[in-house]
Amino acid sequence: MERPTLHERLLTNVSADETTSVVLGPGRVSRIREVTMYVTTVGAVTSGQVLLETAADPAFTGTWVVLATINPAATDTAYRASVTGVWLALRARVNTAIGGGTVHVDIVGN
């Protein structure tokens, strides 16, 4: 089994609406073809939405393309979404505030 070439925590204990992770740019993701985003709830999360997004330019300030959406709503639970493709920039973003708890967001890729 091939080991992931990308494994990074993008967000830790976040809940605020529009919280955006650091951007993983071409040096980190241009050779990655498969990505899985893990969203782990901390506490009794009742609502919220986390997005995995991409753009052609890591410095782009407009609306990024949504690759995956996770709507966590459970206590201490892990969710995942996987995508394949070619990217120049990836980030995670809390699109709707996380209610009742917080989340961690990790990304793994090959």
Secondary structure, DSSP 8 states (H G I E B T S, - for coil): ----SEEEEEEEEE-STT-B---B-HHHHTT--EEEEEEEEEEEEEEEEEEEEE-SSTT--S--EEEEEE---SBS-EEEEEEES--S-EEEEEEEEEEEEEEEEEEEE-
